[in-house]
Amino acid sequence: MKTIDEMLNLALLTPEQHHQISAWIARADSPDEILQMPAALWQAVERASVVMGIDADLLRPPALDAGGVDGH
């Protein structure tokens, strides 16, 4: 939900889209039900994701200098 809120704050989703997406997610009992969200809402999320670079972040390999939790 934080990502959806950020999309709204960046004006990448309209308040109505944000409301509809948030309500759909809240009602969903499983990831499969979330995937059944209407196409127009998915398209809005996908467009916002592209602008935010979310897909690029997910595809970026981890930094080689990233340490463990204890910094090693």
PDB file of N, H, CA, C and O in Angstrom:
ATOM      1  N   MET A   1       0.813  -1.196   0.000  1.00  0.00           N
ATOM      2  CA  MET A   1       0.000   0.000   0.000  1.00  0.00           C
ATOM      3  C   MET A   1       0.861   1.266   0.000  1.00  0.00           C
ATOM      4  O   MET A   1       0.451   2.300  -0.529  1.00  0.00           O
ATOM      5  N   LYS A   2       2.046   1.183   0.590  1.00  0.00           N
ATOM      6  H   LYS A   2       2.379   0.344   1.020  1.00  0.00           H
ATOM      7  CA  LYS A   2       2.914   2.346   0.630  1.00  0.00           C
ATOM      8  C   LYS A   2       3.243   2.818  -0.787  1.00  0.00           C
ATOM      9  O   LYS A   2       3.263   4.020  -1.050  1.00  0.00           O
ATOM     10  N   THR A   3       3.498   1.891  -1.687  1.00  0.00           N
ATOM     11  H   THR A   3       3.482   0.915  -1.474  1.00  0.00           H
ATOM     12  CA  THR A   3       3.820   2.250  -3.068  1.00  0.00           C
ATOM     13  C   THR A   3       2.638   2.933  -3.737  1.00  0.00           C
ATOM     14  O   THR A   3       2.814   3.911  -4.464  1.00  0.00           O
ATOM     15  N   ILE A   4       1.443   2.427  -3.499  1.00  0.00           N
ATOM     16  H   ILE A   4       1.300   1.632  -2.908  1.00  0.00           H
ATOM     17  CA  ILE A   4       0.240   3.038  -4.074  1.00  0.00           C
ATOM     18  C   ILE A   4       0.075   4.454  -3.526  1.00  0.00           C
ATOM     19  O   ILE A   4      -0.277   5.370  -4.269  1.00  0.00           O
ATOM     20  N   ASP A   5       0.326   4.634  -2.237  1.00  0.00           N
ATOM     21  H   ASP A   5       0.611   3.890  -1.633  1.00  0.00           H
ATOM     22  CA  ASP A   5       0.244   5.970  -1.635  1.00  0.00           C
ATOM     23  C   ASP A   5       1.262   6.910  -2.261  1.00  0.00           C
ATOM     24  O   ASP A   5       0.960   8.073  -2.532  1.00  0.00           O
ATOM     25  N   GLU A   6       2.469   6.403  -2.489  1.00  0.00           N
ATOM     26  H   GLU A   6       2.714   5.458  -2.269  1.00  0.00           H
ATOM     27  CA  GLU A   6       3.505   7.226  -3.110  1.00  0.00           C
ATOM     28  C   GLU A   6       3.097   7.610  -4.530  1.00  0.00           C
ATOM     29  O   GLU A   6       3.341   8.738  -4.959  1.00  0.00           O
ATOM     30  N   MET A   7       2.483   6.691  -5.258  1.00  0.00           N
ATOM     31  H   MET A   7       2.285   5.775  -4.910  1.00  0.00           H
ATOM     32  CA  MET A   7       2.008   6.989  -6.610  1.00  0.00           C
ATOM     33  C   MET A   7       0.988   8.125  -6.581  1.00  0.00           C
ATOM     34  O   MET A   7       0.992   8.989  -7.458  1.00  0.00           O
ATOM     35  N   LEU A   8       0.125   8.122  -5.583  1.00  0.00           N
ATOM     36  H   LEU A   8       0.122   7.420  -4.871  1.00  0.00           H
ATOM     37  CA  LEU A   8      -0.858   9.198  -5.441  1.00  0.00           C
ATOM     38  C   LEU A   8      -0.149  10.510  -5.116  1.00  0.00           C
ATOM     39  O   LEU A   8      -0.446  11.542  -5.717  1.00  0.00           O
ATOM     40  N   ASN A   9       0.780  10.476  -4.176  1.00  0.00           N
ATOM     41  H   ASN A   9       1.022   9.637  -3.688  1.00  0.00           H
ATOM     42  CA  ASN A   9       1.497  11.686  -3.772  1.00  0.00           C
ATOM     43  C   ASN A   9       2.288  12.297  -4.918  1.00  0.00           C
ATOM     44  O   ASN A   9       2.478  13.512  -4.965  1.00  0.00           O
ATOM     45  N   LEU A  10       2.750  11.462  -5.842  1.00  0.00           N
ATOM     46  H   LEU A  10       2.596  10.475  -5.803  1.00  0.00           H
ATOM     47  CA  LEU A  10       3.491  11.948  -7.009  1.00  0.00           C
ATOM     48  C   LEU A  10       2.565  12.310  -8.167  1.00  0.00           C
ATOM     49  O   LEU A  10       3.029  12.650  -9.255  1.00  0.00           O
ATOM     50  N   ALA A  11       1.260  12.237  -7.932  1.00  0.00           N
ATOM     51  H   ALA A  11       0.883  11.961  -7.048  1.00  0.00           H
ATOM     52  CA  ALA A  11       0.241  12.539  -8.944  1.00  0.00           C
ATOM     53  C   ALA A  11       0.334  11.597 -10.142  1.00  0.00           C
ATOM     54  O   ALA A  11       0.030  11.985 -11.270  1.00  0.00           O
ATOM     55  N   LEU A  12       0.758  10.348  -9.890  1.00  0.00           N
ATOM     56  H   LEU A  12       1.005  10.032  -8.974  1.00  0.00           H
ATOM     57  CA  LEU A  12       0.809   9.337 -10.943  1.00  0.00           C
ATOM     58  C   LEU A  12      -0.481   8.531 -10.985  1.00  0.00           C
ATOM     59  O   LEU A  12      -0.760   7.842 -11.966  1.00  0.00           O
ATOM     60  N   LEU A  13      -1.264   8.618  -9.917  1.00  0.00           N
ATOM     61  H   LEU A  13      -1.038   9.177  -9.119  1.00  0.00           H
ATOM     62  CA  LEU A  13      -2.601   8.045  -9.855  1.00  0.00           C
ATOM     63  C   LEU A  13      -3.559   9.156  -9.450  1.00  0.00           C
ATOM     64  O   LEU A  13      -3.195  10.051  -8.686  1.00  0.00           O
ATOM     65  N   THR A  14      -4.770   9.098  -9.956  1.00  0.00           N
ATOM     66  H   THR A  14      -5.066   8.372 -10.577  1.00  0.00           H
ATOM     67  CA  THR A  14      -5.780  10.039  -9.499  1.00  0.00           C
ATOM     68  C   THR A  14      -6.288   9.581  -8.134  1.00  0.00           C
ATOM     69  O   THR A  14      -6.132   8.414  -7.776  1.00  0.00           O
ATOM     70  N   PRO A  15      -6.885  10.478  -7.379  1.00  0.00           N
ATOM     71  CA  PRO A  15      -7.465  10.045  -6.098  1.00  0.00           C
ATOM     72  C   PRO A  15      -8.480   8.909  -6.273  1.00  0.00           C
ATOM     73  O   PRO A  15      -8.554   8.018  -5.427  1.00  0.00           O
ATOM     74  N   GLU A  16      -9.250   8.931  -7.342  1.00  0.00           N
ATOM     75  H   GLU A  16      -9.190   9.655  -8.029  1.00  0.00           H
ATOM     76  CA  GLU A  16     -10.233   7.865  -7.592  1.00  0.00           C
ATOM     77  C   GLU A  16      -9.543   6.539  -7.889  1.00  0.00           C
ATOM     78  O   GLU A  16      -9.948   5.498  -7.371  1.00  0.00           O
ATOM     79  N   GLN A  17      -8.504   6.571  -8.721  1.00  0.00           N
ATOM     80  H   GLN A  17      -8.175   7.417  -9.142  1.00  0.00           H
ATOM     81  CA  GLN A  17      -7.738   5.344  -9.003  1.00  0.00           C
ATOM     82  C   GLN A  17      -7.130   4.798  -7.715  1.00  0.00           C
ATOM     83  O   GLN A  17      -7.191   3.596  -7.456  1.00  0.00           O
ATOM     84  N   HIS A  18      -6.551   5.668  -6.919  1.00  0.00           N
ATOM     85  H   HIS A  18      -6.500   6.645  -7.130  1.00  0.00           H
ATOM     86  CA  HIS A  18      -5.945   5.258  -5.648  1.00  0.00           C
ATOM     87  C   HIS A  18      -6.992   4.593  -4.763  1.00  0.00           C
ATOM     88  O   HIS A  18      -6.740   3.541  -4.176  1.00  0.00           O
ATOM     89  N   HIS A  19      -8.151   5.200  -4.673  1.00  0.00           N
ATOM     90  H   HIS A  19      -8.356   6.055  -5.150  1.00  0.00           H
ATOM     91  CA  HIS A  19      -9.228   4.640  -3.847  1.00  0.00           C
ATOM     92  C   HIS A  19      -9.647   3.262  -4.359  1.00  0.00           C
ATOM     93  O   HIS A  19      -9.782   2.321  -3.577  1.00  0.00           O
ATOM     94  N   GLN A  20      -9.850   3.144  -5.664  1.00  0.00           N
ATOM     95  H   GLN A  20      -9.741   3.908  -6.299  1.00  0.00           H
ATOM     96  CA  GLN A  20     -10.295   1.878  -6.239  1.00  0.00           C
ATOM     97  C   GLN A  20      -9.237   0.784  -6.075  1.00  0.00           C
ATOM     98  O   GLN A  20      -9.571  -0.351  -5.737  1.00  0.00           O
ATOM     99  N   ILE A  21      -7.985   1.111  -6.307  1.00  0.00           N
ATOM    100  H   ILE A  21      -7.713   2.034  -6.582  1.00  0.00           H
ATOM    101  CA  ILE A  21      -6.907   0.128  -6.179  1.00  0.00           C
ATOM    102  C   ILE A  21      -6.753  -0.289  -4.719  1.00  0.00           C
ATOM    103  O   ILE A  21      -6.637  -1.477  -4.418  1.00  0.00           O
ATOM    104  N   SER A  22      -6.753   0.681  -3.822  1.00  0.00           N
ATOM    105  H   SER A  22      -6.847   1.646  -4.067  1.00  0.00           H
ATOM    106  CA  SER A  22      -6.622   0.374  -2.395  1.00  0.00           C
ATOM    107  C   SER A  22      -7.761  -0.509  -1.913  1.00  0.00           C
ATOM    108  O   SER A  22      -7.545  -1.452  -1.152  1.00  0.00           O
ATOM    109  N   ALA A  23      -8.976  -0.200  -2.359  1.00  0.00           N
ATOM    110  H   ALA A  23      -9.151   0.566  -2.978  1.00  0.00           H
ATOM    111  CA  ALA A  23     -10.139  -0.993  -1.956  1.00  0.00           C
ATOM    112  C   ALA A  23     -10.037  -2.410  -2.512  1.00  0.00           C
ATOM    113  O   ALA A  23     -10.360  -3.373  -1.818  1.00  0.00           O
ATOM    114  N   TRP A  24      -9.590  -2.541  -3.755  1.00  0.00           N
ATOM    115  H   TRP A  24      -9.327  -1.758  -4.319  1.00  0.00           H
ATOM    116  CA  TRP A  24      -9.440  -3.877  -4.358  1.00  0.00           C
ATOM    117  C   TRP A  24      -8.432  -4.708  -3.560  1.00  0.00           C
ATOM    118  O   TRP A  24      -8.683  -5.870  -3.240  1.00  0.00           O
ATOM    119  N   ILE A  25      -7.298  -4.098  -3.248  1.00  0.00           N
ATOM    120  H   ILE A  25      -7.094  -3.154  -3.508  1.00  0.00           H
ATOM    121  CA  ILE A  25      -6.260  -4.809  -2.500  1.00  0.00           C
ATOM    122  C   ILE A  25      -6.769  -5.192  -1.112  1.00  0.00           C
ATOM    123  O   ILE A  25      -6.506  -6.297  -0.638  1.00  0.00           O
ATOM    124  N   ALA A  26      -7.488  -4.292  -0.466  1.00  0.00           N
ATOM    125  H   ALA A  26      -7.702  -3.394  -0.851  1.00  0.00           H
ATOM    126  CA  ALA A  26      -8.003  -4.566   0.882  1.00  0.00           C
ATOM    127  C   ALA A  26      -9.000  -5.721   0.882  1.00  0.00           C
ATOM    128  O   ALA A  26      -9.062  -6.490   1.841  1.00  0.00           O
ATOM    129  N   ARG A  27      -9.779  -5.842  -0.191  1.00  0.00           N
ATOM    130  H   ARG A  27      -9.729  -5.217  -0.970  1.00  0.00           H
ATOM    131  CA  ARG A  27     -10.786  -6.916  -0.276  1.00  0.00           C
ATOM    132  C   ARG A  27     -10.183  -8.255  -0.681  1.00  0.00           C
ATOM    133  O   ARG A  27     -10.760  -9.307  -0.403  1.00  0.00           O
ATOM    134  N   ALA A  28      -9.037  -8.222  -1.329  1.00  0.00           N
ATOM    135  H   ALA A  28      -8.568  -7.367  -1.554  1.00  0.00           H
ATOM    136  CA  ALA A  28      -8.437  -9.452  -1.857  1.00  0.00           C
ATOM    137  C   ALA A  28      -7.942 -10.335  -0.713  1.00  0.00           C
ATOM    138  O   ALA A  28      -7.305  -9.866   0.230  1.00  0.00           O
ATOM    139  N   ASP A  29      -8.252 -11.612  -0.825  1.00  0.00           N
ATOM    140  H   ASP A  29      -8.770 -11.992  -1.591  1.00  0.00           H
ATOM    141  CA  ASP A  29      -7.815 -12.582   0.171  1.00  0.00           C
ATOM    142  C   ASP A  29      -6.520 -13.289  -0.228  1.00  0.00           C
ATOM    143  O   ASP A  29      -5.949 -14.034   0.568  1.00  0.00           O
ATOM    144  N   SER A  30      -6.059 -13.061  -1.453  1.00  0.00           N
ATOM    145  H   SER A  30      -6.524 -12.456  -2.100  1.00  0.00           H
ATOM    146  CA  SER A  30      -4.858 -13.739  -1.924  1.00  0.00           C
ATOM    147  C   SER A  30      -4.223 -12.924  -3.049  1.00  0.00           C
ATOM    148  O   SER A  30      -4.878 -12.068  -3.643  1.00  0.00           O
ATOM    149  N   PRO A  31      -2.959 -13.188  -3.339  1.00  0.00           N
ATOM    150  CA  PRO A  31      -2.321 -12.527  -4.481  1.00  0.00           C
ATOM    151  C   PRO A  31      -3.070 -12.799  -5.783  1.00  0.00           C
ATOM    152  O   PRO A  31      -3.135 -11.930  -6.653  1.00  0.00           O
ATOM    153  N   ASP A  32      -3.638 -14.003  -5.924  1.00  0.00           N
ATOM    154  H   ASP A  32      -3.585 -14.709  -5.218  1.00  0.00           H
ATOM    155  CA  ASP A  32      -4.392 -14.317  -7.145  1.00  0.00           C
ATOM    156  C   ASP A  32      -5.598 -13.398  -7.307  1.00  0.00           C
ATOM    157  O   ASP A  32      -5.939 -13.011  -8.425  1.00  0.00           O
ATOM    158  N   GLU A  33      -6.240 -13.048  -6.200  1.00  0.00           N
ATOM    159  H   GLU A  33      -5.963 -13.363  -5.292  1.00  0.00           H
ATOM    160  CA  GLU A  33      -7.382 -12.133  -6.284  1.00  0.00           C
ATOM    161  C   GLU A  33      -6.928 -10.723  -6.644  1.00  0.00           C
ATOM    162  O   GLU A  33      -7.630 -10.006  -7.357  1.00  0.00           O
ATOM    163  N   ILE A  34      -5.760 -10.327  -6.155  1.00  0.00           N
ATOM    164  H   ILE A  34      -5.190 -10.910  -5.576  1.00  0.00           H
ATOM    165  CA  ILE A  34      -5.230  -9.013  -6.543  1.00  0.00           C
ATOM    166  C   ILE A  34      -4.985  -8.980  -8.041  1.00  0.00           C
ATOM    167  O   ILE A  34      -5.237  -7.965  -8.690  1.00  0.00           O
ATOM    168  N   LEU A  35      -4.494 -10.087  -8.599  1.00  0.00           N
ATOM    169  H   LEU A  35      -4.290 -10.912  -8.072  1.00  0.00           H
ATOM    170  CA  LEU A  35      -4.213 -10.159 -10.029  1.00  0.00           C
ATOM    171  C   LEU A  35      -5.469 -10.072 -10.888  1.00  0.00           C
ATOM    172  O   LEU A  35      -5.374  -9.864 -12.098  1.00  0.00           O
ATOM    173  N   GLN A  36      -6.624 -10.226 -10.290  1.00  0.00           N
ATOM    174  H   GLN A  36      -6.701 -10.395  -9.307  1.00  0.00           H
ATOM    175  CA  GLN A  36      -7.895 -10.128 -11.014  1.00  0.00           C
ATOM    176  C   GLN A  36      -8.428  -8.698 -11.039  1.00  0.00           C
ATOM    177  O   GLN A  36      -9.560  -8.470 -11.464  1.00  0.00           O
ATOM    178  N   MET A  37      -7.628  -7.737 -10.591  1.00  0.00           N
ATOM    179  H   MET A  37      -6.708  -7.923 -10.246  1.00  0.00           H
ATOM    180  CA  MET A  37      -8.036  -6.332 -10.607  1.00  0.00           C
ATOM    181  C   MET A  37      -8.365  -5.932 -12.050  1.00  0.00           C
ATOM    182  O   MET A  37      -7.711  -6.400 -12.982  1.00  0.00           O
ATOM    183  N   PRO A  38      -9.360  -5.081 -12.240  1.00  0.00           N
ATOM    184  CA  PRO A  38      -9.724  -4.658 -13.600  1.00  0.00           C
ATOM    185  C   PRO A  38      -8.534  -4.085 -14.377  1.00  0.00           C
ATOM    186  O   PRO A  38      -7.654  -3.433 -13.814  1.00  0.00           O
ATOM    187  N   ALA A  39      -8.537  -4.345 -15.669  1.00  0.00           N
ATOM    188  H   ALA A  39      -9.251  -4.875 -16.126  1.00  0.00           H
ATOM    189  CA  ALA A  39      -7.421  -3.965 -16.543  1.00  0.00           C
ATOM    190  C   ALA A  39      -7.088  -2.476 -16.463  1.00  0.00           C
ATOM    191  O   ALA A  39      -5.912  -2.113 -16.462  1.00  0.00           O
ATOM    192  N   ALA A  40      -8.086  -1.618 -16.398  1.00  0.00           N
ATOM    193  H   ALA A  40      -9.042  -1.912 -16.400  1.00  0.00           H
ATOM    194  CA  ALA A  40      -7.823  -0.173 -16.358  1.00  0.00           C
ATOM    195  C   ALA A  40      -7.026   0.215 -15.114  1.00  0.00           C
ATOM    196  O   ALA A  40      -6.175   1.102 -15.169  1.00  0.00           O
ATOM    197  N   LEU A  41      -7.304  -0.448 -14.000  1.00  0.00           N
ATOM    198  H   LEU A  41      -7.996  -1.168 -13.956  1.00  0.00           H
ATOM    199  CA  LEU A  41      -6.552  -0.155 -12.778  1.00  0.00           C
ATOM    200  C   LEU A  41      -5.131  -0.691 -12.880  1.00  0.00           C
ATOM    201  O   LEU A  41      -4.185  -0.031 -12.451  1.00  0.00           O
ATOM    202  N   TRP A  42      -4.976  -1.896 -13.449  1.00  0.00           N
ATOM    203  H   TRP A  42      -5.745  -2.432 -13.797  1.00  0.00           H
ATOM    204  CA  TRP A  42      -3.627  -2.447 -13.644  1.00  0.00           C
ATOM    205  C   TRP A  42      -2.810  -1.538 -14.540  1.00  0.00           C
ATOM    206  O   TRP A  42      -1.631  -1.295 -14.278  1.00  0.00           O
ATOM    207  N   GLN A  43      -3.432  -1.032 -15.598  1.00  0.00           N
ATOM    208  H   GLN A  43      -4.390  -1.229 -15.811  1.00  0.00           H
ATOM    209  CA  GLN A  43      -2.708  -0.156 -16.530  1.00  0.00           C
ATOM    210  C   GLN A  43      -2.244   1.113 -15.825  1.00  0.00           C
ATOM    211  O   GLN A  43      -1.144   1.600 -16.086  1.00  0.00           O
ATOM    212  N   ALA A  44      -3.074   1.650 -14.934  1.00  0.00           N
ATOM    213  H   ALA A  44      -3.968   1.254 -14.722  1.00  0.00           H
ATOM    214  CA  ALA A  44      -2.684   2.844 -14.180  1.00  0.00           C
ATOM    215  C   ALA A  44      -1.492   2.545 -13.285  1.00  0.00           C
ATOM    216  O   ALA A  44      -0.558   3.343 -13.206  1.00  0.00           O
ATOM    217  N   VAL A  45      -1.517   1.399 -12.609  1.00  0.00           N
ATOM    218  H   VAL A  45      -2.276   0.750 -12.673  1.00  0.00           H
ATOM    219  CA  VAL A  45      -0.402   1.000 -11.740  1.00  0.00           C
ATOM    220  C   VAL A  45       0.859   0.773 -12.578  1.00  0.00           C
ATOM    221  O   VAL A  45       1.947   1.190 -12.182  1.00  0.00           O
ATOM    222  N   GLU A  46       0.721   0.123 -13.717  1.00  0.00           N
ATOM    223  H   GLU A  46      -0.163  -0.216 -14.039  1.00  0.00           H
ATOM    224  CA  GLU A  46       1.875  -0.145 -14.577  1.00  0.00           C
ATOM    225  C   GLU A  46       2.503   1.147 -15.082  1.00  0.00           C
ATOM    226  O   GLU A  46       3.727   1.282 -15.085  1.00  0.00           O
ATOM    227  N   ARG A  47       1.671   2.101 -15.511  1.00  0.00           N
ATOM    228  H   ARG A  47       0.677   1.991 -15.508  1.00  0.00           H
ATOM    229  CA  ARG A  47       2.210   3.390 -15.984  1.00  0.00           C
ATOM    230  C   ARG A  47       2.956   4.099 -14.860  1.00  0.00           C
ATOM    231  O   ARG A  47       4.049   4.624 -15.073  1.00  0.00           O
ATOM    232  N   ALA A  48       2.375   4.117 -13.676  1.00  0.00           N
ATOM    233  H   ALA A  48       1.487   3.691 -13.503  1.00  0.00           H
ATOM    234  CA  ALA A  48       3.015   4.772 -12.534  1.00  0.00           C
ATOM    235  C   ALA A  48       4.317   4.051 -12.171  1.00  0.00           C
ATOM    236  O   ALA A  48       5.309   4.692 -11.823  1.00  0.00           O
ATOM    237  N   SER A  49       4.311   2.729 -12.252  1.00  0.00           N
ATOM    238  H   SER A  49       3.506   2.208 -12.535  1.00  0.00           H
ATOM    239  CA  SER A  49       5.511   1.946 -11.939  1.00  0.00           C
ATOM    240  C   SER A  49       6.651   2.273 -12.885  1.00  0.00           C
ATOM    241  O   SER A  49       7.807   2.353 -12.468  1.00  0.00           O
ATOM    242  N   VAL A  50       6.330   2.462 -14.159  1.00  0.00           N
ATOM    243  H   VAL A  50       5.392   2.397 -14.498  1.00  0.00           H
ATOM    244  CA  VAL A  50       7.354   2.802 -15.148  1.00  0.00           C
ATOM    245  C   VAL A  50       7.959   4.160 -14.810  1.00  0.00           C
ATOM    246  O   VAL A  50       9.179   4.319 -14.826  1.00  0.00           O
ATOM    247  N   VAL A  51       7.114   5.135 -14.508  1.00  0.00           N
ATOM    248  H   VAL A  51       6.122   5.006 -14.496  1.00  0.00           H
ATOM    249  CA  VAL A  51       7.610   6.475 -14.180  1.00  0.00           C
ATOM    250  C   VAL A  51       8.490   6.438 -12.941  1.00  0.00           C
ATOM    251  O   VAL A  51       9.500   7.138 -12.871  1.00  0.00           O
ATOM    252  N   MET A  52       8.110   5.625 -11.967  1.00  0.00           N
ATOM    253  H   MET A  52       7.290   5.056 -12.024  1.00  0.00           H
ATOM    254  CA  MET A  52       8.863   5.522 -10.715  1.00  0.00           C
ATOM    255  C   MET A  52      10.099   4.631 -10.848  1.00  0.00           C
ATOM    256  O   MET A  52      10.941   4.613  -9.950  1.00  0.00           O
ATOM    257  N   GLY A  53      10.219   3.897 -11.948  1.00  0.00           N
ATOM    258  H   GLY A  53       9.535   3.912 -12.677  1.00  0.00           H
ATOM    259  CA  GLY A  53      11.368   3.024 -12.158  1.00  0.00           C
ATOM    260  C   GLY A  53      11.345   1.772 -11.297  1.00  0.00           C
ATOM    261  O   GLY A  53      12.394   1.191 -11.018  1.00  0.00           O
ATOM    262  N   ILE A  54      10.172   1.356 -10.878  1.00  0.00           N
ATOM    263  H   ILE A  54       9.320   1.828 -11.105  1.00  0.00           H
ATOM    264  CA  ILE A  54      10.059   0.188 -10.003  1.00  0.00           C
ATOM    265  C   ILE A  54      10.583  -1.066 -10.677  1.00  0.00           C
ATOM    266  O   ILE A  54      11.318  -1.833 -10.056  1.00  0.00           O
ATOM    267  N   ASP A  55      10.226  -1.292 -11.929  1.00  0.00           N
ATOM    268  H   ASP A  55       9.628  -0.668 -12.434  1.00  0.00           H
ATOM    269  CA  ASP A  55      10.696  -2.489 -12.631  1.00  0.00           C
ATOM    270  C   ASP A  55      12.212  -2.495 -12.749  1.00  0.00           C
ATOM    271  O   ASP A  55      12.842  -3.538 -12.580  1.00  0.00           O
ATOM    272  N   ALA A  56      12.799  -1.347 -13.035  1.00  0.00           N
ATOM    273  H   ALA A  56      12.286  -0.499 -13.171  1.00  0.00           H
ATOM    274  CA  ALA A  56      14.252  -1.264 -13.151  1.00  0.00           C
ATOM    275  C   ALA A  56      14.913  -1.604 -11.819  1.00  0.00           C
ATOM    276  O   ALA A  56      15.937  -2.287 -11.785  1.00  0.00           O
ATOM    277  N   ASP A  57      14.329  -1.130 -10.732  1.00  0.00           N
ATOM    278  H   ASP A  57      13.498  -0.575 -10.760  1.00  0.00           H
ATOM    279  CA  ASP A  57      14.879  -1.445  -9.403  1.00  0.00           C
ATOM    280  C   ASP A  57      14.827  -2.941  -9.132  1.00  0.00           C
ATOM    281  O   ASP A  57      15.761  -3.502  -8.559  1.00  0.00           O
ATOM    282  N   LEU A  58      13.748  -3.586  -9.536  1.00  0.00           N
ATOM    283  H   LEU A  58      12.990  -3.130 -10.001  1.00  0.00           H
ATOM    284  CA  LEU A  58      13.603  -5.013  -9.282  1.00  0.00           C
ATOM    285  C   LEU A  58      14.546  -5.848 -10.135  1.00  0.00           C
ATOM    286  O   LEU A  58      14.928  -6.950  -9.741  1.00  0.00           O
ATOM    287  N   LEU A  59      14.922  -5.335 -11.299  1.00  0.00           N
ATOM    288  H   LEU A  59      14.612  -4.440 -11.619  1.00  0.00           H
ATOM    289  CA  LEU A  59      15.788  -6.080 -12.204  1.00  0.00           C
ATOM    290  C   LEU A  59      17.271  -5.804 -11.973  1.00  0.00           C
ATOM    291  O   LEU A  59      18.125  -6.518 -12.497  1.00  0.00           O
ATOM    292  N   ARG A  60      17.579  -4.768 -11.190  1.00  0.00           N
ATOM    293  H   ARG A  60      16.884  -4.188 -10.765  1.00  0.00           H
ATOM    294  CA  ARG A  60      18.974  -4.402 -10.938  1.00  0.00           C
ATOM    295  C   ARG A  60      19.627  -5.456 -10.047  1.00  0.00           C
ATOM    296  O   ARG A  60      19.066  -5.825  -9.015  1.00  0.00           O
ATOM    297  N   PRO A  61      20.814  -5.946 -10.437  1.00  0.00           N
ATOM    298  CA  PRO A  61      21.496  -6.928  -9.575  1.00  0.00           C
ATOM    299  C   PRO A  61      21.928  -6.270  -8.275  1.00  0.00           C
ATOM    300  O   PRO A  61      22.140  -5.058  -8.231  1.00  0.00           O
ATOM    301  N   PRO A  62      22.058  -7.055  -7.227  1.00  0.00           N
ATOM    302  CA  PRO A  62      22.502  -6.478  -5.956  1.00  0.00           C
ATOM    303  C   PRO A  62      23.915  -5.928  -6.077  1.00  0.00           C
ATOM    304  O   PRO A  62      24.728  -6.432  -6.852  1.00  0.00           O
ATOM    305  N   ALA A  63      24.192  -4.903  -5.310  1.00  0.00           N
ATOM    306  H   ALA A  63      23.532  -4.494  -4.680  1.00  0.00           H
ATOM    307  CA  ALA A  63      25.526  -4.307  -5.312  1.00  0.00           C
ATOM    308  C   ALA A  63      26.521  -5.317  -4.740  1.00  0.00           C
ATOM    309  O   ALA A  63      26.239  -5.994  -3.751  1.00  0.00           O
ATOM    310  N   LEU A  64      27.672  -5.404  -5.371  1.00  0.00           N
ATOM    311  H   LEU A  64      27.901  -4.854  -6.175  1.00  0.00           H
ATOM    312  CA  LEU A  64      28.689  -6.354  -4.920  1.00  0.00           C
ATOM    313  C   LEU A  64      29.273  -5.965  -3.570  1.00  0.00           C
ATOM    314  O   LEU A  64      29.815  -6.805  -2.853  1.00  0.00           O
ATOM    315  N   ASP A  65      29.158  -4.680  -3.229  1.00  0.00           N
ATOM    316  H   ASP A  65      28.718  -3.997  -3.812  1.00  0.00           H
ATOM    317  CA  ASP A  65      29.712  -4.231  -1.953  1.00  0.00           C
ATOM    318  C   ASP A  65      28.661  -4.244  -0.840  1.00  0.00           C
ATOM    319  O   ASP A  65      28.933  -3.794   0.273  1.00  0.00           O
ATOM    320  N   ALA A  66      27.475  -4.752  -1.134  1.00  0.00           N
ATOM    321  H   ALA A  66      27.254  -5.118  -2.039  1.00  0.00           H
ATOM    322  CA  ALA A  66      26.429  -4.819  -0.108  1.00  0.00           C
ATOM    323  C   ALA A  66      26.814  -5.869   0.921  1.00  0.00           C
ATOM    324  O   ALA A  66      27.026  -7.036   0.592  1.00  0.00           O
ATOM    325  N   GLY A  67      26.899  -5.444   2.142  1.00  0.00           N
ATOM    326  H   GLY A  67      26.727  -4.496   2.409  1.00  0.00           H
ATOM    327  CA  GLY A  67      27.269  -6.368   3.209  1.00  0.00           C
ATOM    328  C   GLY A  67      26.057  -7.021   3.810  1.00  0.00           C
ATOM    329  O   GLY A  67      24.921  -6.708   3.453  1.00  0.00           O
ATOM    330  N   GLY A  68      26.305  -7.933   4.727  1.00  0.00           N
ATOM    331  H   GLY A  68      27.227  -8.187   5.017  1.00  0.00           H
ATOM    332  CA  GLY A  68      25.225  -8.586   5.460  1.00  0.00           C
ATOM    333  C   GLY A  68      24.663  -7.652   6.504  1.00  0.00           C
ATOM    334  O   GLY A  68      25.012  -6.473   6.555  1.00  0.00           O
ATOM    335  N   VAL A  69      23.804  -8.179   7.323  1.00  0.00           N
ATOM    336  H   VAL A  69      23.521  -9.137   7.282  1.00  0.00           H
ATOM    337  CA  VAL A  69      23.154  -7.394   8.367  1.00  0.00           C
ATOM    338  C   VAL A  69      24.183  -6.810   9.329  1.00  0.00           C
ATOM    339  O   VAL A  69      24.015  -5.689   9.810  1.00  0.00           O
ATOM    340  N   ASP A  70      25.232  -7.549   9.608  1.00  0.00           N
ATOM    341  H   ASP A  70      25.369  -8.459   9.218  1.00  0.00           H
ATOM    342  CA  ASP A  70      26.242  -7.083  10.550  1.00  0.00           C
ATOM    343  C   ASP A  70      27.350  -6.259   9.882  1.00  0.00           C
ATOM    344  O   ASP A  70      28.347  -5.907  10.513  1.00  0.00           O
ATOM    345  N   GLY A  71      27.151  -5.957   8.576  1.00  0.00           N
ATOM    346  H   GLY A  71      26.342  -6.243   8.063  1.00  0.00           H
ATOM    347  CA  GLY A  71      28.103  -5.118   7.847  1.00  0.00           C
ATOM    348  C   GLY A  71      29.261  -5.872   7.241  1.00  0.00           C
ATOM    349  O   GLY A  71      30.167  -5.243   6.695  1.00  0.00           O
ATOM    350  N   HIS A  72      29.277  -7.193   7.311  1.00  0.00           N
ATOM    351  H   HIS A  72      28.541  -7.704   7.755  1.00  0.00           H
ATOM    352  CA  HIS A  72      30.363  -8.002   6.742  1.00  0.00           C
ATOM    353  C   HIS A  72      29.924  -8.689   5.481  1.00  0.00           C
ATOM    354  O   HIS A  72      30.708  -9.412   4.867  1.00  0.00           O
TER     355      HIS A  72
END
